[in-house]
Amino acid sequence: MGADDGSVMLAIVDKVLQRRQYFREKQRMHRLKVAKESAAEEDEIAVLRAVVGELEAQIPEVVGAVGSDGALSWSLVASVFRTNSRRSLASRHALAEQTSANDSLTKNMQRFVSLNLHTPAIQGANATWQPATLLAEPDARKLGKEWLTQRMYHHTDACLRNFPDVPKDQQFAHIDADVSSDGALKLVEATQSIWPGTMESFRYFLTHHMHSLLFHDPAEVIIEHTANTRLYRKLTKKGSLVNYLQGSFVEADRMIVVLRQIEADEAIDEPSYRQQYHFMAWLEIRPLSDTHIVTRLLTHQSQHFRPNGQGFLSPDEQAELWEVDLKDVPEDRKMEELRRRIVEIEYAELPEWRQEILDILTKAQEQEQSECTSS
């Protein structure tokens, strides 16, 4: 055998030895892996056994559960009956409480409906106004809010049908006041406005900043929340009760917000205020473009009246409340002059009102963007 043949043989032997070493290393690694898995399984079994032991310790021992003949013992049967009896009594007690609560709610809602379908005899009140009543009991109060707002929402299209036919890309305002045959003043405003923003941003504005729009001083405003209603209540410095109930309704192409004064609220002590007024409003929001929306607002407001059926304020009292000077006006002309001047004042304050809304809307949009960024 030559030198070359010897080299070839050595190379073959080296390859065989390397292959054997490779397989020995693979087998060693496999044995280590199996050993680790086995140790982990043993640890898990130990933990599970400990858990089983704890659970078994919690199970009460039933002595003589099965008799010598293989039948269940009377003690076990009695224990089962006692357990089911306790469950039945607890269920019966819960059902009795629920039935009693439902009966109470039914009686409250019957009283609520009778109060809201019957117009109280307010001296000098216009038949146009139907005062609203809210009960103090929480469940009846919640249902009452939903009923009152949904009732207004149901009449939205009928009310807006009288809105002037104005192109939706134009701003518009019409303000008027009439003296009814009973001598009461009624102020009606119809405005169409264009605002920067989207439907979602305006919805955020109405949800979180409406009280800033409704009150010149939003401090000390009490707000009650339900799923789609809000109640804003405040006693002004002049002793007027503002008790606005708001309901929001989202449709496919628009959003409707209704607002009304709750004249009779059983959660409020009547002596706490000197006067209030009837108020109802319908607000429709529609998209105008990707960056702007258009709103149509229709409001009805009466002059102020006293609690306990004492009637509307006199022209002089109302003028003082609205800060209108009627000193040199003849008595028989005071109501007409008050009507004329309050319309002038409302028109004059309209630009300031729109700017105030724009400022609040801008602030709300900035706050919404900040919250989205932080989240």
C-alpha positions as CSV (number, residue, x, y, z in Angstrom):
1,M,0.0,0.0,0.0
2,G,1.5,3.3,-1.1
3,A,1.7,6.6,0.8
4,D,-1.3,8.0,-1.0
5,D,-3.4,5.0,0.0
6,G,-2.4,5.5,3.7
7,S,-3.5,9.1,3.6
8,V,-6.8,8.2,2.1
9,M,-7.3,5.6,4.8
10,L,-6.5,8.1,7.6
11,A,-8.9,10.6,6.2
12,I,-11.7,8.0,6.1
13,V,-10.9,7.1,9.7
14,D,-11.0,10.7,10.8
15,K,-14.4,11.2,9.2
16,V,-15.8,8.1,10.9
17,L,-14.4,9.3,14.3
18,Q,-15.9,12.8,13.8
19,R,-19.3,11.3,12.9
20,R,-19.3,9.2,16.0
21,Q,-18.3,12.2,18.1
22,Y,-21.2,14.2,16.5
23,F,-23.8,11.5,17.3
24,R,-22.4,11.0,20.8
25,E,-22.8,14.8,21.4
26,K,-26.4,14.8,20.0
27,Q,-27.3,11.9,22.3
28,R,-25.8,13.7,25.3
29,M,-27.8,16.9,24.5
30,H,-31.0,14.9,24.0
31,R,-30.5,13.1,27.4
32,L,-29.9,16.6,29.1
33,K,-33.1,17.9,27.5
34,V,-35.1,14.9,28.6
35,A,-33.7,15.2,32.1
36,K,-34.7,18.9,32.3
37,E,-38.2,18.2,31.0
38,S,-38.6,15.3,33.5
39,A,-37.5,17.5,36.4
40,A,-39.9,20.3,35.3
41,E,-42.7,17.8,35.1
42,E,-41.9,16.4,38.5
43,D,-42.0,20.0,39.9
44,E,-45.3,20.7,38.3
45,I,-46.7,17.4,39.6
46,A,-45.6,18.4,43.1
47,V,-47.3,21.8,42.8
48,L,-50.5,20.2,41.5
49,R,-50.4,17.7,44.4
50,A,-50.1,20.5,46.8
51,V,-53.1,22.3,45.3
52,V,-55.1,19.1,45.3
53,G,-54.2,18.7,49.0
54,E,-55.4,22.2,49.8
55,L,-58.7,21.7,47.9
56,E,-59.3,18.4,49.6
57,A,-58.8,20.0,52.9
58,Q,-61.5,22.5,52.1
59,I,-64.1,19.9,51.3
60,P,-66.2,19.1,54.4
61,E,-66.0,15.4,55.3
62,V,-69.3,13.7,54.9
63,V,-69.5,11.0,57.5
64,G,-71.4,7.9,56.5
65,A,-72.3,9.3,53.0
66,V,-72.9,5.8,51.7
67,G,-74.3,3.0,53.8
68,S,-73.2,-0.6,53.9
69,D,-75.8,-1.5,51.3
70,G,-74.5,1.2,48.9
71,A,-77.4,3.6,49.4
72,L,-77.0,7.3,50.2
73,S,-77.2,8.1,53.9
74,W,-80.1,10.2,55.3
75,S,-77.6,12.8,56.6
76,L,-76.3,13.4,53.1
77,V,-79.8,13.6,51.7
78,A,-80.8,16.0,54.5
79,S,-77.7,18.2,53.8
80,V,-78.6,18.5,50.1
81,F,-82.2,19.4,51.0
82,R,-81.0,22.1,53.5
83,T,-78.7,23.6,50.9
84,N,-81.3,23.8,48.2
85,S,-83.8,25.1,50.7
86,R,-81.5,28.0,51.7
87,R,-80.9,28.8,48.0
88,S,-84.7,28.7,47.3
89,L,-85.3,31.1,50.3
90,A,-82.6,33.5,49.1
91,S,-84.0,33.5,45.6
92,R,-87.5,34.0,46.9
93,H,-86.3,36.9,49.0
94,A,-84.5,38.5,46.0
95,L,-87.6,38.1,43.8
96,A,-89.8,39.6,46.5
97,E,-87.5,42.7,46.8
98,Q,-87.4,43.0,43.0
99,T,-91.2,42.7,42.8
100,S,-91.6,45.4,45.5
101,A,-89.2,47.7,43.7
102,N,-91.1,47.2,40.4
103,D,-94.4,47.9,42.1
104,S,-93.0,51.1,43.6
105,L,-91.5,52.1,40.2
106,T,-94.8,51.4,38.5
107,K,-96.7,53.6,40.9
108,N,-94.2,56.4,40.6
109,M,-94.3,56.3,36.8
110,Q,-98.1,56.4,36.8
111,R,-97.9,59.5,38.9
112,F,-95.2,60.9,36.6
113,V,-97.3,60.4,33.5
114,S,-100.4,61.9,35.1
115,L,-98.4,65.0,36.2
116,N,-96.8,65.5,32.7
117,L,-99.9,64.9,30.7
118,H,-101.9,67.4,32.8
119,T,-101.0,71.0,32.6
120,P,-101.0,72.6,36.1
121,A,-103.2,75.7,36.6
122,I,-100.5,78.4,36.5
123,Q,-102.2,81.8,36.7
124,G,-101.7,83.6,33.4
125,A,-100.0,80.6,31.8
126,N,-100.1,80.2,28.1
127,A,-101.7,76.9,26.9
128,T,-98.7,76.6,24.5
129,W,-96.5,75.7,27.5
130,Q,-96.7,72.2,29.0
131,P,-94.7,72.3,32.2
132,A,-92.5,69.2,32.9
133,T,-92.3,67.4,36.2
134,L,-89.4,65.2,37.5
135,L,-89.8,63.0,40.5
136,A,-87.1,62.7,43.2
137,E,-86.9,58.8,43.3
138,P,-83.8,57.8,41.3
139,D,-85.2,55.1,39.1
140,A,-88.4,57.1,38.3
141,R,-86.3,60.2,37.8
142,K,-84.0,58.5,35.2
143,L,-87.0,57.1,33.3
144,G,-88.7,60.5,33.4
145,K,-85.7,62.2,31.9
146,E,-85.6,59.7,29.1
147,W,-89.4,60.0,28.5
148,L,-89.3,63.8,28.4
149,T,-86.3,64.1,26.0
150,Q,-87.6,61.4,23.7
151,R,-91.0,63.1,23.5
152,M,-89.2,66.3,22.4
153,Y,-87.1,64.4,20.0
154,H,-90.2,62.8,18.5
155,H,-91.5,66.3,17.6
156,T,-88.1,67.6,16.2
157,D,-89.1,67.5,12.5
158,A,-92.5,69.1,13.1
159,C,-90.8,72.0,15.0
160,L,-88.0,72.5,12.4
161,R,-90.6,72.4,9.6
162,N,-91.4,76.0,10.5
163,F,-87.7,76.9,10.1
164,P,-87.1,79.4,7.2
165,D,-85.8,77.8,4.0
166,V,-82.2,79.0,4.1
167,P,-79.3,77.6,2.0
168,K,-77.3,75.4,4.4
169,D,-74.0,77.2,3.7
170,Q,-75.4,80.6,4.9
171,Q,-75.7,81.9,8.4
172,F,-79.1,83.2,9.4
173,A,-81.0,84.6,12.4
174,H,-84.6,85.6,13.1
175,I,-85.7,86.8,16.5
176,D,-89.2,87.8,17.5
177,A,-91.4,88.2,20.6
178,D,-95.1,88.1,20.8
179,V,-97.5,89.2,23.5
180,S,-100.1,86.4,24.0
181,S,-103.8,87.1,24.7
182,D,-103.1,86.4,28.4
183,G,-100.5,89.1,28.5
184,A,-97.5,86.8,28.6
185,L,-94.4,87.4,26.5
186,K,-93.0,84.7,24.4
187,L,-89.5,85.0,22.7
188,V,-88.8,82.8,19.6
189,E,-85.3,82.6,18.1
190,A,-84.3,80.7,14.9
191,T,-80.6,80.7,14.0
192,Q,-78.5,78.8,11.5
193,S,-74.7,78.9,12.1
194,I,-71.6,77.4,10.5
195,W,-68.8,76.2,12.8
196,P,-65.3,74.7,12.2
197,G,-65.0,71.1,13.2
198,T,-66.5,67.7,12.5
199,M,-69.6,65.9,13.8
200,E,-67.4,64.0,16.3
201,S,-65.7,67.1,17.7
202,F,-69.1,69.0,18.0
203,R,-70.5,66.0,19.8
204,Y,-67.6,66.1,22.3
205,F,-68.2,69.8,22.7
206,L,-71.9,69.3,23.5
207,T,-71.1,66.5,25.9
208,H,-68.3,68.2,27.9
209,H,-68.8,71.9,27.5
210,M,-72.5,72.6,27.2
211,H,-72.7,74.1,30.7
212,S,-70.1,76.7,29.6
213,L,-72.5,77.7,26.8
214,L,-75.7,77.7,28.8
215,F,-74.4,79.8,31.8
216,H,-72.4,83.0,31.7
217,D,-70.9,81.8,35.0
218,P,-70.7,78.0,34.9
219,A,-69.4,77.8,38.4
220,E,-71.6,76.0,40.9
221,V,-73.7,74.3,38.2
222,I,-75.1,71.0,39.4
223,I,-75.0,68.3,36.6
224,E,-76.8,65.0,36.7
225,H,-75.8,62.4,34.1
226,T,-77.6,59.4,32.5
227,A,-76.7,57.5,29.4
228,N,-77.9,60.1,26.9
229,T,-79.3,62.9,29.2
230,R,-77.9,65.7,31.3
231,L,-79.6,67.9,33.8
232,Y,-78.0,71.3,34.5
233,R,-79.3,73.2,37.5
234,K,-78.3,76.5,39.0
235,L,-79.8,79.3,41.0
236,T,-78.7,82.6,39.6
237,K,-77.7,85.6,41.6
238,K,-81.1,87.2,40.9
239,G,-82.9,84.2,42.3
240,S,-84.0,82.6,38.9
241,L,-84.0,78.8,38.7
242,V,-82.4,77.4,35.6
243,N,-83.1,73.7,35.4
244,Y,-82.3,72.5,31.9
245,L,-82.7,68.9,30.8
246,Q,-80.7,67.9,27.7
247,G,-81.1,64.9,25.5
248,S,-78.8,63.8,22.7
249,F,-79.8,61.6,19.7
250,V,-77.4,60.5,16.9
251,E,-78.8,59.6,13.5
252,A,-77.1,58.5,10.3
253,D,-76.6,62.0,8.8
254,R,-77.3,64.3,11.8
255,M,-77.4,64.8,15.5
256,I,-80.3,66.2,17.5
257,V,-80.0,67.8,20.9
258,V,-83.2,68.8,22.7
259,L,-83.2,71.1,25.8
260,R,-86.0,72.2,28.1
261,Q,-86.7,73.7,31.5
262,I,-88.0,71.3,34.1
263,E,-90.5,73.6,35.9
264,A,-91.6,71.2,38.6
265,D,-88.7,69.2,40.1
266,E,-89.4,67.3,43.3
267,A,-85.7,67.2,44.1
268,I,-85.8,71.0,44.6
269,D,-87.4,73.0,47.4
270,E,-89.7,75.6,45.9
271,P,-88.8,78.4,48.4
272,S,-85.2,78.2,47.2
273,Y,-85.9,80.3,44.1
274,R,-88.0,83.4,43.3
275,Q,-88.8,82.9,39.7
276,Q,-88.2,80.8,36.6
277,Y,-89.3,80.6,33.0
278,H,-90.5,78.2,30.4
279,F,-87.8,77.2,27.8
280,M,-87.6,74.6,25.0
281,A,-84.9,74.2,22.3
282,W,-84.2,72.0,19.4
283,L,-80.7,71.9,17.9
284,E,-79.9,70.0,14.7
285,I,-76.3,69.4,13.7
286,R,-75.3,68.3,10.1
287,P,-72.0,68.0,8.3
288,L,-71.3,70.8,5.8
289,S,-67.9,69.7,4.6
290,D,-64.9,67.7,5.9
291,T,-63.9,70.7,8.1
292,H,-67.2,72.4,9.0
293,I,-70.7,71.6,10.3
294,V,-73.9,73.6,10.1
295,T,-76.4,73.9,13.0
296,R,-80.1,74.9,13.1
297,L,-81.3,76.1,16.5
298,L,-84.9,76.9,17.4
299,T,-85.7,78.2,20.9
300,H,-88.9,79.2,22.7
301,Q,-88.8,81.1,26.0
302,S,-91.4,82.7,28.1
303,Q,-91.2,85.6,30.5
304,H,-90.5,84.7,34.1
305,F,-93.2,83.4,36.5
306,R,-93.3,82.9,40.3
307,P,-93.6,79.5,42.0
308,N,-96.7,78.0,43.5
309,G,-99.0,79.3,40.7
310,Q,-98.5,83.0,41.5
311,G,-98.4,84.0,37.8
312,F,-96.0,85.8,35.5
313,L,-94.0,88.8,36.6
314,S,-95.3,92.3,35.8
315,P,-93.8,94.2,32.9
316,D,-91.8,96.4,35.4
317,E,-90.5,93.3,37.3
318,Q,-89.6,91.6,34.0
319,A,-87.9,94.7,32.7
320,E,-85.8,95.0,35.9
321,L,-84.8,91.3,35.6
322,W,-83.8,91.8,32.0
323,E,-82.2,95.1,32.7
324,V,-84.5,97.1,30.4
325,D,-85.4,100.7,31.4
326,L,-89.2,101.4,31.2
327,K,-89.3,104.5,33.4
328,D,-90.7,106.9,30.8
329,V,-92.9,104.4,29.1
330,P,-96.7,104.7,29.6
331,E,-98.3,101.8,31.5
332,D,-100.3,100.6,28.6
333,R,-97.2,100.6,26.3
334,K,-94.8,98.8,28.6
335,M,-95.3,95.3,27.4
336,E,-95.0,96.3,23.8
337,E,-91.9,98.3,24.5
338,L,-90.4,95.5,26.5
339,R,-91.1,93.2,23.6
340,R,-89.4,95.5,21.1
341,R,-86.3,96.2,23.2
342,I,-85.7,92.6,24.2
343,V,-85.7,91.7,20.5
344,E,-83.2,94.5,19.8
345,I,-81.0,93.3,22.7
346,E,-81.0,89.7,21.4
347,Y,-80.0,90.8,17.9
348,A,-77.3,93.0,19.3
349,E,-75.9,90.2,21.4
350,L,-76.0,87.6,18.6
351,P,-72.4,88.3,17.3
352,E,-71.0,88.1,20.8
353,W,-73.0,84.9,21.4
354,R,-71.5,83.3,18.2
355,Q,-68.0,84.4,19.2
356,E,-68.4,82.9,22.6
357,I,-69.5,79.6,21.2
358,L,-66.5,79.7,18.7
359,D,-64.1,80.3,21.6
360,I,-65.6,77.4,23.7
361,L,-65.6,75.2,20.6
362,T,-61.9,75.9,19.9
363,K,-61.0,75.2,23.5
364,A,-63.0,71.9,23.4
365,Q,-61.2,70.8,20.2
366,E,-57.8,71.6,21.6
367,Q,-58.7,69.7,24.8
368,E,-60.0,66.7,22.7
369,Q,-56.8,66.6,20.6
370,S,-54.7,66.8,23.8
371,E,-56.6,63.9,25.4
372,C,-56.2,61.8,22.2
373,T,-52.4,62.6,22.1
374,S,-51.9,61.7,25.7
375,S,-53.8,58.4,25.4
